[in-house]
């Protein structure tokens, strides 16, 4: 079964290389879409996860997507590369 590539920032399907973000050298970056990542950096580097959820929900509603699909996308956001938190263990004496 073929896995579908999605943007690791907003969860947009990346079905065409033209949708891939770009590095500083103009090369295509397969982990992020062109709306989230351009010229080697995030287009909105200070956006929070909650702000991204609102942006994604608004865009999907504008596209008349069904509530279940929107919910799946929003629930996947915290698990994407950009938003994953690295858990650290603090050792105390």
VENFEN-V109074 format. One record per residue. N is the residue number from 0. D_CENTER is the distance of its C-alpha to the mean C-alpha in whole Angstrom. Layout:
n d_center
N D_CENTER
N D_CENTER
This chain:
n d_center
0 23
1 20
2 16
3 14
4 11
5 7
6 4
7 4
8 2
9 3
10 4
11 7
12 9
13 10
14 14
15 16
16 16
17 16
18 12
19 11
20 11
21 14
22 16
23 19
24 21
25 20
26 19
27 16
28 13
29 11
30 8
31 6
32 8
33 11
34 9
35 7
36 9
37 13
38 16
39 15
40 13
41 10
42 12
43 12
44 12
45 14
46 11
47 12
48 10
49 12
50 12
51 8
52 10
53 13
54 11
55 9
56 13
57 15
58 13
59 14
60 17
61 18
62 17
63 20
64 18
65 19
66 19
67 18
68 15
69 14
70 15
71 13
72 10
73 10
74 12
75 9
76 7
77 9
78 10
79 6
80 8
81 7
82 8
83 11
84 14
85 17
86 20
87 23
88 27
89 29
90 33
91 36
92 39
